[in-house]
Amino acid sequence: MSRRILRSCFSIAVCALLFACMAPHATQAAEKWLRLSSENFDMLSCTSEREAKNLLVRLEQFRTAFFTFFPQKRTHYTRPYIVVLGSQKQFIPYLPSYKQKVRTNLTGVFMQSPTNPRIMMVNEEVDEGLQTIFHEYVHSLIAAMGLRPPLYLNEGLAEVYSTFEVKGDTVKIGVAQPWYVHLLSRKRWLPFKTFFAVDHKSKYYNEKDHVNIFYAQSWLLMHYMVFGNNSDLVTAKKLDVFLDLCETPGISTSDAFERAFGLDYAKLEEALRDYLSRGRHITVTKKIPAAPIRRKITAKPADPIERDIELAGFKWRIKQAPDAEFRLLQLLEQHPANPRICEILAEIKAYEGGMGAAGEYWLKAVKNNSVNPLVYVWLLRSFYQNSNLPLKYIMHGDMCAEYRKLIDRALELAPDSMDAYELLAMIESQSPNIRAKEMNKVLSALPAMRERSRTYLALAVTYWRLKQYESAETVIKVLSADPKATHEQKRMAREVLREVARETGKEIPPPLPQENPRREFKIQPAPFGG
């Protein structure tokens, strides 16, 4: 979008081709590809080793700088896989289309996926390429934290950080974008009702005649929120409240904004225009030593098989090219024990809507010893897809052992995966013999979860099965008041309450209300086994 950036949420339309295009493979073989890794990133690069290492150092410095303003939460941050191309010409086979026209003005593409974020960028114009990658990595970090912010907030925050500058050990954050300042000073702003409603299908996000003002306003809003210390109207705590309200069904963006910040649209525009006119665009400077980061980077010639797999995966993600899937199937036939091929093919099937087929590929990846914890998570999710099990369902021994093996491996690979803890709670609630130690781990992880309704339901069932009735009732009270909980989850919680009443001799309680005002309940569930 802005500065030739595209954030691509991919879908897939699959068909088989008779031929795989062989010319690009011959070209790739003639190019020099490197495989590099730093503490938090993996890279496949067609640039020089020096340039590739410089990019990784800057990315690590950027990551450190980002978390000085947004402290790391207890969650699993996946390692982004970055492909760096040496020229725009190399990028042509991967370019997506919009309204049947190839997006030839792009230098970078970001792709979120069930198991790994992916970034492809062109190194031909280094500064522009870095702005792209900084912008896109913000999206990845936000997604990893479990946040689903509105588009203007997501893009605005990414634009604020995209001007990140590095000179040796000194980094600079929040540098104003002159183009945006100029544009906002001379062009009519979008009405905030329109601005807040922009989504991925909007012309203000996709069409070059409209996108610039949307990005400029998004940048200004987030710069004011993060760095505009001239006002106490907007704070990090209020921003977190705002995000929570935005995810709450039945609350409009305008209501969420006014409730969180005490600003209606008119007051917001007044504050932003004042911030713009005064030019108080604060820049923060920090020291982040580069040498320790560089010493941890490893580099070696890329494995041709890994290169072919990843490039085919990128081509499918960016433009849903059928020949890319065909190439992956060819590679799987040649290398049936490679888990990465199965992981990518599983993503293709999942985005077709075929969770059954996706599960088969995830299972193959697991059998091939995949080291990606989210593969185990998504395999278990495919097992639970569309399941509507009765309250008193208990897994038989072999199934329980298989599910436990999968979830334990996921947590071994990613001890802070909140998705894995949610599944652990569900599995233990249906196990013949509940592992109290594992359920206490779920309780420890609970405060870090943003989506808790499924975990609350599993906890309620487990407390009931262990005859810890008071704790079961407390958890159900919280679940019933959660506006994010589904009707089915509330129905199941009501069934648990009825079972508790029958076993304790209490009067069966009335049905829980389906809609409740949002409240925060502070609970400390009793430990299991105690």
KADA-V650338 format. One record per residue. N is the residue number from 0. RES is the residue in one letter. SS is DSSP state (~ for helix, > for strand, _ for the rest). PSI is psi in degrees with one decimal (* if undefined). Layout:
N/RES/SS/PSI ; N/RES/SS/PSI
This chain:
0/M/_/-115.0 ; 1/S/_/138.4 ; 2/R/_/42.7 ; 3/R/_/47.5 ; 4/I/>/139.2 ; 5/L/>/128.0 ; 6/R/>/114.8 ; 7/S/>/118.6 ; 8/C/_/109.7 ; 9/F/_/150.8 ; 10/S/_/176.9 ; 11/I/_/135.6 ; 12/A/_/110.4 ; 13/V/_/135.3 ; 14/C/_/154.7 ; 15/A/_/141.9 ; 16/L/_/155.0 ; 17/L/_/-28.7 ; 18/F/_/141.6 ; 19/A/_/141.7 ; 20/C/_/110.4 ; 21/M/_/-23.0 ; 22/A/~/-45.1 ; 23/P/~/-34.9 ; 24/H/~/-38.3 ; 25/A/~/-40.4 ; 26/T/~/-43.3 ; 27/Q/~/-37.7 ; 28/A/~/-31.4 ; 29/A/~/-17.0 ; 30/E/_/156.0 ; 31/K/_/113.1 ; 32/W/_/139.0 ; 33/L/>/148.9 ; 34/R/>/118.2 ; 35/L/>/152.2 ; 36/S/>/139.0 ; 37/S/_/-167.7 ; 38/E/_/-34.1 ; 39/N/_/5.2 ; 40/F/>/151.8 ; 41/D/>/144.7 ; 42/M/>/139.5 ; 43/L/>/115.9 ; 44/S/>/138.4 ; 45/C/_/18.2 ; 46/T/_/-177.5 ; 47/S/_/157.3 ; 48/E/~/-38.7 ; 49/R/~/-47.1 ; 50/E/~/-40.1 ; 51/A/~/-42.8 ; 52/K/~/-38.7 ; 53/N/~/-41.0 ; 54/L/~/-42.7 ; 55/L/~/-39.7 ; 56/V/~/-45.6 ; 57/R/~/-36.9 ; 58/L/~/-42.6 ; 59/E/~/-40.1 ; 60/Q/~/-40.1 ; 61/F/~/-46.3 ; 62/R/~/-44.8 ; 63/T/~/-43.7 ; 64/A/~/-41.2 ; 65/F/~/-43.3 ; 66/F/~/-3.4 ; 67/T/~/-24.3 ; 68/F/~/-29.1 ; 69/F/_/87.0 ; 70/P/_/142.3 ; 71/Q/_/136.3 ; 72/K/_/164.9 ; 73/R/_/98.8 ; 74/T/_/166.8 ; 75/H/_/116.2 ; 76/Y/_/110.3 ; 77/T/_/155.0 ; 78/R/_/111.8 ; 79/P/>/142.7 ; 80/Y/>/120.1 ; 81/I/>/131.1 ; 82/V/>/123.2 ; 83/V/>/117.3 ; 84/L/>/150.8 ; 85/G/_/-20.7 ; 86/S/_/160.3 ; 87/Q/~/-31.0 ; 88/K/~/-38.2 ; 89/Q/~/-22.4 ; 90/F/~/-20.1 ; 91/I/~/-44.3 ; 92/P/~/-14.8 ; 93/Y/~/-6.7 ; 94/L/_/132.9 ; 95/P/_/177.6 ; 96/S/>/154.8 ; 97/Y/>/122.3 ; 98/K/_/46.8 ; 99/Q/_/17.8 ; 100/K/>/132.3 ; 101/V/>/135.2 ; 102/R/_/77.8 ; 103/T/_/-6.0 ; 104/N/_/15.9 ; 105/L/_/145.0 ; 106/T/_/-4.8 ; 107/G/>/146.6 ; 108/V/>/134.4 ; 109/F/>/138.2 ; 110/M/>/114.8 ; 111/Q/_/151.4 ; 112/S/_/168.4 ; 113/P/_/-25.9 ; 114/T/_/-21.5 ; 115/N/_/134.1 ; 116/P/_/147.9 ; 117/R/>/140.9 ; 118/I/>/130.7 ; 119/M/>/131.5 ; 120/M/>/159.7 ; 121/V/>/131.3 ; 122/N/_/9.2 ; 123/E/_/-39.5 ; 124/E/_/98.0 ; 125/V/~/-49.5 ; 126/D/~/-44.5 ; 127/E/~/-38.1 ; 128/G/~/-40.0 ; 129/L/~/-39.2 ; 130/Q/~/-39.8 ; 131/T/~/-49.0 ; 132/I/~/-35.7 ; 133/F/~/-45.2 ; 134/H/~/-49.4 ; 135/E/~/-32.0 ; 136/Y/~/-31.0 ; 137/V/~/-43.3 ; 138/H/~/-41.7 ; 139/S/~/-43.3 ; 140/L/~/-40.7 ; 141/I/~/-43.4 ; 142/A/~/-39.5 ; 143/A/~/-32.4 ; 144/M/_/1.1 ; 145/G/_/13.0 ; 146/L/_/145.3 ; 147/R/_/67.6 ; 148/P/_/158.3 ; 149/P/_/159.2 ; 150/L/~/-43.0 ; 151/Y/~/-34.8 ; 152/L/~/-43.1 ; 153/N/~/-49.5 ; 154/E/~/-37.4 ; 155/G/~/-43.9 ; 156/L/~/-41.4 ; 157/A/~/-37.7 ; 158/E/~/-37.9 ; 159/V/~/-42.6 ; 160/Y/~/-13.1 ; 161/S/~/-19.6 ; 162/T/_/15.7 ; 163/F/_/129.6 ; 164/E/>/145.6 ; 165/V/>/134.5 ; 166/K/>/96.5 ; 167/G/_/-117.0 ; 168/D/_/-0.6 ; 169/T/>/128.4 ; 170/V/>/150.6 ; 171/K/>/130.7 ; 172/I/>/138.8 ; 173/G/_/17.4 ; 174/V/_/130.5 ; 175/A/_/147.9 ; 176/Q/_/105.5 ; 177/P/~/-37.5 ; 178/W/~/-41.3 ; 179/Y/~/-41.4 ; 180/V/~/-44.5 ; 181/H/~/-46.3 ; 182/L/~/-45.8 ; 183/L/~/-23.4 ; 184/S/~/-17.2 ; 185/R/~/-19.6 ; 186/K/_/150.2 ; 187/R/_/132.1 ; 188/W/_/155.4 ; 189/L/_/137.1 ; 190/P/_/139.9 ; 191/F/~/-25.4 ; 192/K/~/-40.9 ; 193/T/~/-44.2 ; 194/F/~/-47.5 ; 195/F/~/-16.4 ; 196/A/~/-3.7 ; 197/V/_/131.7 ; 198/D/_/-171.8 ; 199/H/_/-15.5 ; 200/K/_/-5.6 ; 201/S/_/150.3 ; 202/K/~/-26.0 ; 203/Y/~/-9.3 ; 204/Y/~/-23.7 ; 205/N/~/-26.6 ; 206/E/_/130.8 ; 207/K/~/-25.1 ; 208/D/~/-12.8 ; 209/H/~/-22.4 ; 210/V/~/-32.7 ; 211/N/~/-42.8 ; 212/I/~/-34.2 ; 213/F/~/-46.5 ; 214/Y/~/-37.3 ; 215/A/~/-45.9 ; 216/Q/~/-37.8 ; 217/S/~/-43.3 ; 218/W/~/-47.6 ; 219/L/~/-44.7 ; 220/L/~/-46.8 ; 221/M/~/-31.7 ; 222/H/~/-41.9 ; 223/Y/~/-42.1 ; 224/M/~/-41.7 ; 225/V/~/-43.3 ; 226/F/~/-7.5 ; 227/G/_/71.9 ; 228/N/_/7.5 ; 229/N/_/-2.3 ; 230/S/_/143.6 ; 231/D/_/12.3 ; 232/L/_/-33.4 ; 233/V/_/119.6 ; 234/T/_/166.2 ; 235/A/~/-37.4 ; 236/K/~/-43.2 ; 237/K/~/-35.1 ; 238/L/~/-40.2 ; 239/D/~/-40.4 ; 240/V/~/-42.9 ; 241/F/~/-45.8 ; 242/L/~/-40.7 ; 243/D/~/-42.0 ; 244/L/~/-37.6 ; 245/C/~/-27.6 ; 246/E/_/-1.1 ; 247/T/_/121.3 ; 248/P/_/139.6 ; 249/G/_/-3.6 ; 250/I/_/119.9 ; 251/S/_/162.5 ; 252/T/~/-41.6 ; 253/S/~/-42.0 ; 254/D/~/-42.9 ; 255/A/~/-41.5 ; 256/F/~/-43.9 ; 257/E/~/-37.8 ; 258/R/~/-36.1 ; 259/A/~/-41.1 ; 260/F/~/-9.2 ; 261/G/_/24.2 ; 262/L/_/129.5 ; 263/D/_/178.2 ; 264/Y/~/-39.2 ; 265/A/~/-45.2 ; 266/K/~/-35.8 ; 267/L/~/-48.0 ; 268/E/~/-39.7 ; 269/E/~/-44.3 ; 270/A/~/-40.9 ; 271/L/~/-39.8 ; 272/R/~/-36.8 ; 273/D/~/-42.1 ; 274/Y/~/-41.8 ; 275/L/~/-46.0 ; 276/S/~/-32.0 ; 277/R/~/-16.2 ; 278/G/_/25.9 ; 279/R/_/62.6 ; 280/H/_/91.7 ; 281/I/_/136.8 ; 282/T/_/132.6 ; 283/V/>/133.4 ; 284/T/>/135.3 ; 285/K/>/159.7 ; 286/K/>/120.3 ; 287/I/_/99.3 ; 288/P/_/134.6 ; 289/A/_/-33.1 ; 290/A/~/-45.8 ; 291/P/~/-33.0 ; 292/I/~/-45.6 ; 293/R/~/-36.4 ; 294/R/~/-23.5 ; 295/K/_/-7.6 ; 296/I/_/133.1 ; 297/T/>/148.2 ; 298/A/>/140.3 ; 299/K/>/163.2 ; 300/P/>/138.9 ; 301/A/_/141.7 ; 302/D/_/124.0 ; 303/P/~/-33.3 ; 304/I/~/-45.9 ; 305/E/~/-42.4 ; 306/R/~/-48.5 ; 307/D/~/-39.7 ; 308/I/~/-50.1 ; 309/E/~/-40.2 ; 310/L/~/-37.9 ; 311/A/~/-40.6 ; 312/G/~/-40.9 ; 313/F/~/-41.7 ; 314/K/~/-40.9 ; 315/W/~/-44.9 ; 316/R/~/-40.0 ; 317/I/~/-44.7 ; 318/K/~/9.8 ; 319/Q/_/43.0 ; 320/A/_/122.7 ; 321/P/~/-33.3 ; 322/D/~/-23.8 ; 323/A/~/-43.0 ; 324/E/~/-40.7 ; 325/F/~/-40.5 ; 326/R/~/-39.2 ; 327/L/~/-39.2 ; 328/L/~/-37.6 ; 329/Q/~/-46.8 ; 330/L/~/-37.0 ; 331/L/~/-38.2 ; 332/E/~/-36.9 ; 333/Q/~/-29.4 ; 334/H/_/70.6 ; 335/P/_/-16.4 ; 336/A/_/7.3 ; 337/N/_/115.3 ; 338/P/~/-28.4 ; 339/R/~/-39.1 ; 340/I/~/-42.7 ; 341/C/~/-37.3 ; 342/E/~/-44.9 ; 343/I/~/-41.6 ; 344/L/~/-33.3 ; 345/A/~/-40.5 ; 346/E/~/-40.7 ; 347/I/~/-48.6 ; 348/K/~/-36.9 ; 349/A/~/-39.4 ; 350/Y/~/-9.2 ; 351/E/~/-16.0 ; 352/G/_/4.5 ; 353/G/_/79.4 ; 354/M/~/-28.6 ; 355/G/~/-48.9 ; 356/A/~/-38.8 ; 357/A/~/-42.1 ; 358/G/~/-35.7 ; 359/E/~/-40.7 ; 360/Y/~/-38.9 ; 361/W/~/-37.3 ; 362/L/~/-39.7 ; 363/K/~/-39.2 ; 364/A/~/-40.8 ; 365/V/~/-45.0 ; 366/K/~/-25.5 ; 367/N/_/17.8 ; 368/N/_/46.9 ; 369/S/_/141.5 ; 370/V/_/13.7 ; 371/N/_/112.8 ; 372/P/~/-30.0 ; 373/L/~/-19.9 ; 374/V/~/-41.5 ; 375/Y/~/-39.2 ; 376/V/~/-47.9 ; 377/W/~/-29.9 ; 378/L/~/-45.5 ; 379/L/~/-38.8 ; 380/R/~/-37.0 ; 381/S/~/-31.9 ; 382/F/~/-35.8 ; 383/Y/~/-4.2 ; 384/Q/_/126.4 ; 385/N/_/17.2 ; 386/S/_/137.8 ; 387/N/_/70.3 ; 388/L/_/147.7 ; 389/P/_/157.5 ; 390/L/_/-39.0 ; 391/K/_/16.0 ; 392/Y/_/132.4 ; 393/I/_/128.8 ; 394/M/_/148.4 ; 395/H/_/165.8 ; 396/G/~/-46.3 ; 397/D/~/-42.8 ; 398/M/~/-43.9 ; 399/C/~/-44.4 ; 400/A/~/-39.9 ; 401/E/~/-46.4 ; 402/Y/~/-41.5 ; 403/R/~/-40.4 ; 404/K/~/-42.4 ; 405/L/~/-47.1 ; 406/I/~/-34.6 ; 407/D/~/-37.2 ; 408/R/~/-39.1 ; 409/A/~/-44.2 ; 410/L/~/-25.9 ; 411/E/~/-40.5 ; 412/L/~/-31.0 ; 413/A/_/84.6 ; 414/P/_/-15.0 ; 415/D/_/24.2 ; 416/S/_/110.3 ; 417/M/~/-32.6 ; 418/D/~/-38.4 ; 419/A/~/-38.2 ; 420/Y/~/-36.6 ; 421/E/~/-46.0 ; 422/L/~/-36.1 ; 423/L/~/-43.5 ; 424/A/~/-43.2 ; 425/M/~/-42.7 ; 426/I/~/-46.6 ; 427/E/~/-33.7 ; 428/S/~/-18.9 ; 429/Q/_/8.9 ; 430/S/_/149.4 ; 431/P/_/-40.3 ; 432/N/_/110.1 ; 433/I/_/132.5 ; 434/R/_/101.7 ; 435/A/~/-37.5 ; 436/K/~/-42.2 ; 437/E/~/-37.5 ; 438/M/~/-29.9 ; 439/N/~/-29.2 ; 440/K/~/-37.4 ; 441/V/~/-44.0 ; 442/L/~/-37.5 ; 443/S/~/-32.3 ; 444/A/~/-19.1 ; 445/L/~/-44.5 ; 446/P/_/-23.6 ; 447/A/_/-8.5 ; 448/M/_/136.9 ; 449/R/_/-34.9 ; 450/E/_/113.6 ; 451/R/_/-6.1 ; 452/S/~/-42.9 ; 453/R/~/-37.9 ; 454/T/~/-41.8 ; 455/Y/~/-43.3 ; 456/L/~/-43.6 ; 457/A/~/-39.4 ; 458/L/~/-42.9 ; 459/A/~/-44.7 ; 460/V/~/-42.2 ; 461/T/~/-45.6 ; 462/Y/~/-42.2 ; 463/W/~/-45.7 ; 464/R/~/-32.0 ; 465/L/_/4.6 ; 466/K/_/28.3 ; 467/Q/_/73.6 ; 468/Y/~/-40.1 ; 469/E/~/-41.3 ; 470/S/~/-37.7 ; 471/A/~/-45.0 ; 472/E/~/-37.2 ; 473/T/~/-44.5 ; 474/V/~/-39.8 ; 475/I/~/-35.9 ; 476/K/~/-42.8 ; 477/V/~/-46.3 ; 478/L/~/-40.9 ; 479/S/~/-25.7 ; 480/A/_/-0.7 ; 481/D/_/114.3 ; 482/P/_/-15.2 ; 483/K/_/-13.6 ; 484/A/_/141.1 ; 485/T/_/164.0 ; 486/H/~/-39.2 ; 487/E/~/-40.2 ; 488/Q/~/-40.9 ; 489/K/~/-34.6 ; 490/R/~/-44.4 ; 491/M/~/-38.8 ; 492/A/~/-38.4 ; 493/R/~/-36.3 ; 494/E/~/-38.3 ; 495/V/~/-43.3 ; 496/L/~/-39.5 ; 497/R/~/-39.8 ; 498/E/~/-41.2 ; 499/V/~/-44.7 ; 500/A/~/-42.8 ; 501/R/~/-40.1 ; 502/E/~/-20.3 ; 503/T/~/-4.3 ; 504/G/_/12.4 ; 505/K/_/163.5 ; 506/E/_/136.2 ; 507/I/_/124.3 ; 508/P/_/157.1 ; 509/P/_/160.9 ; 510/P/_/140.7 ; 511/L/_/143.2 ; 512/P/_/143.9 ; 513/Q/_/-25.4 ; 514/E/_/129.0 ; 515/N/_/146.3 ; 516/P/_/146.7 ; 517/R/_/129.0 ; 518/R/_/154.3 ; 519/E/_/120.0 ; 520/F/_/127.6 ; 521/K/_/106.0 ; 522/I/_/152.4 ; 523/Q/_/88.1 ; 524/P/_/146.9 ; 525/A/_/143.3 ; 526/P/_/154.8 ; 527/F/_/142.3 ; 528/G/_/1.1 ; 529/G/_/*
